[in-house]
Amino acid sequence: MSQINFAAALQKITTGELPIGELIAAAQALTQAGQPDQARQLYQVWIAMNAEHPLLFIAHFNCSTLMQALGDAAGGEIALRSALAASPDFAPARINLGSALERRGAVKEALAEWQTGVERLAAVTGDAVDYKVTLLKQISRVMGDNQMHEASETALLQALDLNPEQRDVLEQYGAVRLAQCKWPIAQISPKISRRSFISRFHPLSACAYADDPLMHLGVAKRYVEALTPIEGINTRFDRRDAGIETNRRLRIGYVSSDLRSHAVGYLMANLFESHDPNVIEVFVYYCGIPADDVINQRVKAVAEHWTDIRAMSDDEAAGAIAGDGIDILVDVNGHTREARLGVFARRPAPIIVNWLGYPGTMGSPYHHYIIADENVIPPEMEHYYSERVLRLPCYQPNDRRRIVDPTTPTRAEIGLPDDAFVFCSFNAAHKITRYSFDRWLEILRQTPNSVLWLLDYNGETNARLRACASTNGVDGERLIFAPKIANPRHLARYPLADLFLDTVPYGAHTTASDALWMGVPVLTLMGRSFASRVCGSLVRSAGLPELVCDMPEEFVARGIALAGPDRLSLRAYRERLIAGRDTCTLFDTPLLARKLEALYVTMRDEYLAGALPQPNLANLDSYLEIGVGHDHDAIEIGVLAEYRSLYRAELAKRHYQRPMQADGRLWDGEEIAARPATRIERAA
């Protein structure tokens, strides 16, 4: 039938009798019938016969879409340029051309196309506003990815001025403020309140913004609701009641975008090599960028099944997972970039687990477990999580086959002073809060012959940090920035540092493991949230519990002492790290693999016993409202001893107005604060 339609449409084109509306309908019918190449041919013949048609640009645009889908990227780009030649103000073509240029690595040209599109949208219409916002979002995203944060922020502010209610733009804006160390972070357009802004933070940004795990829980729950609305979830692949066969190995599916040269990939490669194939059958569902690096190759070599789901829709990916009969599906992305939350929302496995990729709770109705350890989530902190907590000896796997460049550079070659004490912190810029930076500066003030060695973020952020140091009594030149280099060479330069200073509330994770592996002691401050406790767990598991601090004052005093009177202790710590590398818990990946496999068996047994835990999402909107009501830029909530009592008092106020059921977290269902006094009572 499609062949008849194709021939009939061609006949009408050649006789000049096919209007563009019928052309589009015929092309759509062919595409739906699985004949996109014939649809492309229709457009190309029509274009050749209608060179002066006023709607020629639409035919070029639609043809470009088909070409891209057929893998003809060059042809698609030519068609988009033809569409713009016919109609220079056609914004959709400008948007798509920029995306095509970005995909082939022509980032500057992509930005130029999008900027041209913004400048040409002068008319104030609904469509024009929408197109302009889309162009600005594309500009800001690519600029942010390429470390052009100031320009990215400018584009985001323009987009928010046009429409201040855009969740994704507000998420990007929060992330770009954090990446620039622009304090206060919650400085926003007058059209948007601070509460509204923070409540729409991306969950990962919230982890870096404040050590407020109850707010993190509320932010995560709201994010899940926004990305996976109930009406958009296909239940066709829902396997929550599918059962688990006990006469075969457990089928474990790992979903990740980062099994490549990425922090998570470095951590997990050796785990896949250590899994016992007699106990579990490993399925990997990869959703990241195309990769063929050493880490990617190592995982592919040992995973029994590897499926690339990047190009699949959520339904298609869920269908593939369901078809494989996965028993336990492990979300190794969580709320991070390129995550596939929509796949998990379709529940293609009976048991779903949150582990490793995201340092916090998912706040979702379909993640049943979170894997941690006693240090990251002690029992008294389990109520900060929607999932049930299961524990490993140390929650983070590590790679005992790290590749380290055999040549250790000298301090002079790196630009470090030979005779100074070198503090370092190779955490990303978005992890550096004003409070962490103030503590670092106090340590530097008290240790005059010292420098702070940081990653080279970009010129603007480096200058901002140096200026902040100078304003606070520390010569900005004492901040030395290390250029980003290949990971083996980066590891080789670690021993040039004397002591790693951690950040809070989002501490060092893979970065801490790298430092400890290379024999560099790490000084950390434990908070309440997951992200703020990982580093402490790693340091303890490496055998240095003395370097885990509970209070900011202790962190500062310890840093000063280790650069001065306790320097001999520091040398002993370095020796202990190197000597214990083969025996400490942190780097015992085979042990972690056995314990993880045992946890999978526990999950299966609970499921079969009808005891699968259900996520606790009660009253989370109230917790979020309370959290965003606190000015985290003005007061560091993580150091407040009365953290829980602050929340309880606010919950009581809300309960007085709108009664809430007990939630098994901080609210027990009773008023725990007196009702507000009346005017008469206050007068008395």
N, C-alpha and C positions, 0 to 999 in steps of 0.2 A: 504493500500500500504506500509506503514512504517513497518507493521508487517512482510510482505514478504521480504522487504529489510533487516530487522533485522535477520530473519531466514537464508536468503541467505548468509549474511555476517558471521554469526556464523558458518555455514557449511564450508565456505572457510577458516576460521581461524583454525578450528579443523583439516582440511586436509593440513594445512600449505600453502595454496594457496592465502592468502590475503596480498599483499604488504602493507607497512605502508601508502603509498599514498592513496590507496583505502580505508584503514581503516579510515583515516582522512575524506575522502569524505563521507563515509557511516555514520560516527558519526555526521558530519555536517548536512547531510540530515535528520537524525533522530531528531536532536536538532531543526532544522527549522520546522519540522513536529510536534513539541510539545512533543517529546519523549526523553528528555535529560537523563532520567534514563536508557533507553535502550542504548543510546550512551555510557554512563558510563560502562555498562555491557560489551559492545563490547571491550572497551579499556582494561578492567580488564582481560577478557578471552584472548585477544591477548597478553597481558603482560605475563600471565601465560604460554603461549605456545612459547614465544620468548625471554626467559631470557637472551640469549647471543646476541641478535640483536644489531648492532652498533647504531641504532637510538632509542633504548629502552627509553632513557631519554625523547624523545618527546612524546611518548605515556603516560608516567607517568605525564608529565607536562600538557598535554591536559586533562587527566583524573582528575587531581587536580582541574582544572578550572571548570569542570562539577560538581565535588563534592562540591566545594564552592557554586556554584549556587544552588545546591540542598539542601543547609543548613548543609552539613556534613563537618564542619570546621575541625574536628579532622582527618577525612579521607583525606581531601584535603592537610593538613599539612604533613601527612605520605607520600602521593604521591609525594609531592615536595621534601621531603628528599630522596625518592627513585630516583627521577630524578637527584638529585645532587650526589647521590652515584654512579649512572651510568655515569655521566658527571659533575665532580666538577667545571668545568669552564663555565657551562651553566648559564650565568648571569640572564636571565629572571626568572629562577627558584629561584635564590638567591634573586632577588628583591621581588618576590611574597611570598617567605617563610618569609622574614623579615616583610612584610605587615601582613601576617597571625599571626605571633608572636605578632606584635603590637596590633592587634585587640583583642587578648586574654589577653592583659596586660603585656606581657613579653617584656618590652621595651628594657632592657639590651641585651637580646638574639637577638632581632631584629637588634639592632645597630651592634652587633657582626657579624651577618650574612652579613649585608650590607658592613661592613668594610672588611670582608673576600672577598666579591665580588670585591671590589675596588682593593684589593691587588693582586687578581688573574688575573686581566685584564692587562696583560703586552703588548700584541700585539697592534700595532698602526693600527687599521682599523676603517672604518666608524662606523660599528656596535659596536666595542669595545668602541669607544669614547662615542657613544650615551648611551650605557649601563652604562658606568662609570659615566656619568653626571646624569643619573637617580638614581643610587645608592647614589651619593653624595647629591642629592636633598632630597632623603628620609632621609638620615642621618641628614642633616641640619634641616629639618622640625621637626623631632622627638626631636632632641636635643634642638631646640628652644622652643618647647612645654613643655619641662621639665627643662627649665631655665638654660640649659647648653649653654649659648650664645657664649662664646669664641670658644668652639669646633664647634658650628654651623657656626660661621663666617669663621673658617678655611676651613670647607667643602665647603662653598659657594664660597670662593676665588679660591679653586681648580677647581670647576665647571666653574667659569667664565674664568679661565685661559685656559680651554679647548674650551669654546665657550662664548665669551664676549657679544654675542647678545641675550642672553636668557632673555626675559622679566620677567618671573616668578622668576628667580634666582636673578635678579637685584631688584625686589620687596622685596624678602626675605632678601637680603643683606641690603637694606635701613632700613627695619624693625628691623633687629637684631642690627644694629648700634644704632638706636634710643633706643632700649630696654636696651642697655648697657651704655647709656649716654656717648658714645664715640665721643667727639667733637674734630675736626670738623666731622660732619656726612658724608659729601660728600667727603670722602677720599677713593679712589677706585684704581683699577688696572690701570697702565699706558696705557693699551690697551683701556680704556674706558674714554671718556671725562666727565667732571663734568656735562655739559649740557645734554649729552646723558643719564647719570645716573639719574639725577633728573627728566627728562622728562618721565622716565619709573618708577617713584615711584608709589607705590600703593596709590590710592587716600587718604586712611586713614593715611598713613605715611606722605603724603604731608600736611595734616591738622596739624600734630604735628611738622612738620619741620619748617614751616614759616607762618607768618600771612600775606599771600598773596592770597586773595580770587580770583583774576583774574587768577593767576597761577593754583589754585585749579580747577577752571572751565576748563582750558585747559587740565590739567592732567586727570580729570574725563572723558572728551570727548574722549581723546585718549584711555583711558582704556576701555571704552564702545565699541569703534570700534575694539579693539583687541579681546575682549571676545565675541562679538556678530557680527561677520562679516555678511554683507548682504547675501552673498551666502549660509550661514549656517542656515538661519532663515526660518522655515516652516510657511507659511501663512495660513495653513489650519484652525487654530483656531483664526484667526484675527477677533475681534468683534468690531473694532472701529466704524463701521457703523451699529451696531446691533440694536441700539435704546434702550430706557429704558421705561419699563412699569410704568405707573403712578397710576395704580389701585391696587397697592400692596406696602408692605414695601420695602424700599431700601435694596438691598442685598450688604453688605459690606464684602469684603474678606481681611483678614489680612494675609500676608505672612511673616513668621518669623522663625528663627532658635533658638530664644532666650527666648521662653515662658517657662522658667524653672528657676532654681536658677542661674540667670544671671542678670546683671545690668538692662537690658531691661525688663526682666521678673518681677523683683521687682517693676519696675515703672508701668507696664501695668496690673498687676493682678486685682487691684482695679478698673481700668477703665472698664474692661469686666464685673465686678460685678455691675457697675454703668450705663451701657448702658440701654437705654429704649427699651425693646423688642417690644413696640408698634410702634416705629419709624423706627428701622432698624432690619434686620435679619443678625446675625453675623455668618460668616464662617471663620474658622481658617485653614490655610494651613501651617502645621508645617514641617520645613526642617532641624531641628537640631538633635543633638545626642539623642538616646533613653533616656527618662527621666520619672521619676515618683515621683518627689519631691513635696513638699507642694505647691510651686508656680504653677508647671505644673498641679497638681490636681485641684487647684482653678480655673484655666482658663478652663480646660476641663469641670468642673462642671457647668459653666455658658454659655459657647459658645454653640449655638444651633447646630452647625455643626463643626466637627473636622476631618480633613483629613491629614494623614501623607504622605507627598510627597517626603520624603528623598530618598526612593528607586526608585522613578519614574524618567524617563528621562524628559527633558524639554518639549518635545512634549506631553508626558503622563500627566505631571502636568498641562500644558496649556489646554489640553483636559478636564481634570477634572474641572478646573476653568470655562472654557467655558460652560461645561455641566451644571454647577450649575447656569448659567445665572447671574454671578456677575455683578453688575452695576459699583461699584467703588472698585478697587483693590489697597490696601495700602501696599506699600513696607516698611516693618519695619526693613529691613536689610540694604538697600542701598548698599554702597560699603564696606561691612564688611564680616567677615569670614562666610562661608557657605551660602552666599547670592545666589539667583537663578536669576541672571540677564537675563539668557536665557529665562526664563519663561515670564518675562515682555516684552522681545523683541518680543515675539509672540503675544502680545496685546490681551490677552484672555478676557479683559474687556474694555468697551468703555472709561472709565476714570481711570487713573493711578496716584497714589499719593505717594510722598516721605515724610515720617514722622518718626521721633524719633530715629531710630536705627543708622543712619549715620549723623554726624553733618556737612552737606554741600550739595552742589548741585550735582545732578546726572550727568549732562552733557549728557543726553541721548535724543533721539528723541521721546521717548514714555512716559516719566514722565511729566505729564501736570502741576501738582501743587506741591508746597512744603509748609508744614504747619509750621509756626513759630509764633512769636509774635512781638510786636512793639519794644522790646528791642533787640531781637536776629537779626531781619532784619528790621531796620527802613526804611521808604520809600526811603530815599536817597541812600540806599545800595542795592536796588532790582536788579540793573544791574549786580551784582555779581552772579546771579543765572540764570540758563537756564529755570527754571520753573516759573510759575506765583505764587506769594506769597499770601497765605491766612493766617489769624492770629487768634490765640486764646488769651485769657487774659494772660495766661502763657503757653508756648508750651508744657511743660513737665508734664505728669501726675505723680501722686504719690500714695503711698500706705498708707492709714490711718490705716491699720491693720498690720503694721510692727511688727515683733516679736523681742522684745528686752529682752535679758537675765535679769532677775530680780536682779541679784547680780552685783553691781558696784564694780570693783576691786579698790584697792588703788594704788597710784602712786608707792609705794615701790614694790608691787607685780608685776607691769608692768616693773619695772626698770627705772622709771622716778624719778628725784630728787624732794623732797617734797617742797623745798623752791625756785625753779626756775620758771621763766615764760616759759610756754610750747607752742611754736609754733608747728603746725602740718601741714602736707600735705600728705594725703593718696591717692594721684593720682598715677597712674602707672608710672613706670620709663620712658617710652617712651615719656611722656608729659613734662619731665624736660629738658628744653633747657639750654644752657650755659647762656643765658641772664636772665632767671628766677632764675637760681642758683646764679648768681652774685648778683641779687637783694636780695635774701634771705641772702647771706653772709654779705652784707652791713647792713642789719637789725640786724643780730647777732653781728656784730662788734660794733654796737652802743648800744646794750643791753647786757652787759657782763653777767648778771645773767639770761641767757636764754638758752634753748636748742631747737633743731629742731627735731621733731618726725616724722619719715617717715616709709613707709612700708618696710618690709624686702624683698628686691628684690632678690638678691643672693649674695654670698660672694664676687664675683669679682666686681660687680657693687657697692655694699656697700663700699668696700675698695677704689674704684676709686673716689667716691664722698667724702669720708673722706680725701683722699690724696689731692683732689682739694681744699677742705676747708682749710687744713693745709697750702698749698702753698699760699693761699690768706689771711692768717692772722687769721684764725679761727681754734681753736683746733678741730681736726676731731672727738674727743670723744664727742663733743657737738651734733653730729648727732647720734640720737638713733633710732634703727630700730625695728619696731613692727612686730612680727611674724604674718603670715596670719592665722586667726582662723575663726571658723564658724560665719556667719553674725550676729546672735543674740548677741554673745559675743563681736564681733567687735563693734557693735552699743553701747553696754553697756560701753565700755572703752572710747568712744568719749569725755564725759564730763571731763575727766582728762586733756584735752587740753584747753588752754586759747583762742587761736586764730588760725584759719585755714588760711594758706597762699596759694593762688591759683597759678596755672601755666598759662603761656601764650606762644604760641597761642592755645594750647589745654587745656582748663580749666577743672575744676571739674564739672561733670554733676550729675549722680546719687550720687557720693561721696559728692557733695555739699548739695544735698537734705538731705542725711543722717546726715551730720553735723548740718544743720539748724534744722532738726527735733529733734535732741538731745540737742539743745540749745547752740551750739558752733558757735559763729559769724565767718563769712567767709569774708576775705579781698580779693578783686579781681580787676584785671586790664582789662578793656574792650579793645578789639582790633577791627579789621574790619571783620574778617572771622566769620562764624557761630560758629565754635568750641570755638573761643575766646570770644564770647558774651553770651553764654548760662549761665555761672555762674553768670554774672551780672544780667541777667533776673531773675534767681532764687533768688538771694539775694534781689533784689527790690521787688519781689513778696512775699517774706517772711517778708517784712516791714523794711528792713535796707538799704535804698538807700545811706546812708552816707558811706557805706563800698564799694561802687563801684567807682573805680578810673579811670580816663581817661588818665593819664600820668604816666610813670614809676617813676618819682621823687615823685609824689603824693603817689604812692603805698608804696614806701620805707619810706617816712616821716610818713605816717599814721601807718605803722607797728611799727615803733620806738615809736611813741607817745602812742599807745595803750598798749605797754609793759611798759610804764613809766608814764608820767604825765597825760595821759588820761585813766588810768586803771579804774577809776570809771565809765567812759562812757562805757567801755567794759562790766562791770557788768550790767549796765542798758540794754545793747544790749541783753545779755543773758536772762534777765528777760522778755524783750519784745518778744523774740522768743518763749519762753515757754508760755507766756500769749496769744500770737496771733496764736498759732498753730491750733486752731480750727476755726479760722475766716479768716486767711490770704489766699490770692489767690493761693499761691504755693500748699497748701495742700487741696484745695477745689476740689476734684476729681469729685463729682457730677456736679459742675458748668462746669468743663472742658468737661465732657461727653455731657452735653446739648449743649454747644457751638460747640463741634466737630460735633455732629449730625446736627446742623444747617449749618455748613460748607459743609457737605455732600449734603444737600438739595440745597445749592448755586451751587455746582458743577453740580448737576443734571440739575438744571434750566438753567445754562449756556450751558450745552451740548444740551439740547432740543431746546434752542434758536439759535443754530448754532454758539455759541460763545466760544466753548472749546478752551482754549489757546494752541498755538503751541510753543514748546520749541524753544528758541532763541540760535542757535548754530553758528551764523555768526562770521567769523574771529577768531575762537577760536584757530586755529593753530598759528596764529600770536601772540595772547595773551600768549600762552604757550611758544613760542620762546623768547618773552620778559622776561617772568617770570624766566625761567631757565638761562637766561643770567645774572641775578643778583646773586651775591655771598651772599647767605643768612647766611652762616656760618661766614662771616666777618662783615656784616652790618645787623642790625635788621630792616628789611623793615617795620615792623608793626608800628614803632614809627616815621616814616618819614612823615612829614606833606605834602610833595610834592608827595605822592604816585601816585595819579591819573595823575598829570602832567608828571611824569616820564614815565608812560605808553603812554600818549598822544604823547609825543615827539618821542618815539620809533615807535609808529604807523605811525607818519608822515614820518619818515625815510623810513619805508617799503612802504608806499603809494607812495612816490616819485619814487621808483624803480618799484613797482608792485601795481598799483592802486587797492584800496579796496572799496567795496560798504559800505555805512553806515550800522552800525550794531545795532543802538539803545542802545548802551552801552556807550563807551567812544569815539567811532569814528563816526563823523557826515558826513563823505564822502568828506570832504574838507581838503586841506593841512593846518595844523595849526602850521607848523614850516617852516621857510624859507628853500629853497633847499640848499644843501651843496655848499659853495662857491667854485668857480674854483680857480686854482692855480694863474691865472692872477689877479682875484679879491682879493685874499689874499695878493698878493704882493702889490697891490695898497693901 
